[in-house]
Structures are given as structure tokens and as C-alpha cells.
Amino acid sequence: MNVKRILLDVAITVPLTFVVAAVVSYLYSLIAHGSGSVNWETAFQMAIILGIVLPFTRARVGGPKPTAQ
């Protein structure tokens, strides 16, 4: 595993997941309840969890592939 690549993936995944989760919770609140409010706690928790899990999973599964001969 390349640690530098994993840390870069974490640094990209966390803010991206945070923004997407915030937008989704805002739209859900707006459509379902009629009040546009963001659930910041859920967005932050999801960003941290997925920001750590997804890059490690990608590094573990996406290892070196055998070459065709």
C-alpha cells in the first residue's frame, strides 16, 4: 500500500463526501418537511467514515493486477 496515495485519497474523499451529504440532507429536509435545513452532524459523520473506509478499500482491492500472457 502506498501511504501517500491513501492519504491523498482521504484528503479528497472527506470534503467531497461532506458536501454531497450536506446537499442531500438539505434536499431531503426541503422536500419531506418543507424546511430547508442541513443535518451537519450526519454529514460530518458520513464524511469521516466514508473518507477513511473508501480509500483503504480501494487500496486493498485495487492492488497489482496479473498481466495477461
C-alpha positions as a printed Julia matrix, in Angstrom:
69×3 Matrix{Float64}:
   0.0     0.0     0.0
   1.24    3.42   -0.91
   0.62    5.6     2.17
   0.99    8.86    0.28
  -1.68    7.81   -2.24
  -4.06    6.67    0.53
  -3.69    9.98    2.4
  -4.32   11.9    -0.81
  -7.45    9.83   -1.44
  -8.64   10.51    2.13
  -7.99   14.25    1.68
 -10.11   14.24   -1.49
 -12.88   11.91   -0.29
 -13.67   13.6     3.05
 -14.62   17.08    1.74
 -16.39   15.64   -1.29
 -18.48   13.3     0.87
 -19.21   16.11    3.32
 -20.56   18.39    0.6
 -22.66   15.66   -1.01
 -24.12   14.54    2.33
 -24.94   18.14    3.28
 -26.7    18.76   -0.05
 -28.66   15.52    0.19
 -29.78   16.2     3.76
 -30.81   19.74    2.76
 -32.84   18.49   -0.2
 -34.44   15.74    1.9
 -35.42   18.24    4.57
 -36.76   20.62    1.97
 -38.83   18.01    0.12
 -40.03   15.88    3.05
 -40.55   18.53    5.73
 -40.79   21.81    3.82
 -37.93   23.4     5.74
 -34.51   23.54    4.16
 -32.1    22.69    6.97
 -28.89   20.71    6.81
 -28.12   17.92    9.27
 -24.49   18.86    9.87
 -23.81   16.06   12.36
 -24.8    13.33    9.93
 -22.91   14.96    7.06
 -19.74   15.2     9.18
 -20.01   11.63   10.48
 -20.59   10.23    6.99
 -17.66   12.22    5.6
 -15.27   10.9     8.24
 -16.42    7.28    7.97
 -16.53    7.07    4.19
 -13.43    9.24    3.85
 -11.42    6.64    5.73
 -13.1     3.41    4.6
 -13.31    4.02    0.84
  -9.61    4.81    0.19
  -8.45    1.84    2.28
 -10.89   -0.45    0.47
  -9.72    0.85   -2.89
  -6.08    0.34   -1.93
  -6.74   -3.18   -0.66
  -8.89   -4.37   -3.57
  -7.2    -2.38   -6.33
  -3.76   -3.92   -5.81
  -1.48   -5.08   -8.6
  -3.3    -6.97  -11.34
  -1.79  -10.03  -13.0
  -0.69   -9.41  -16.57
  -2.11  -11.44  -19.46
   0.42  -13.69  -21.17
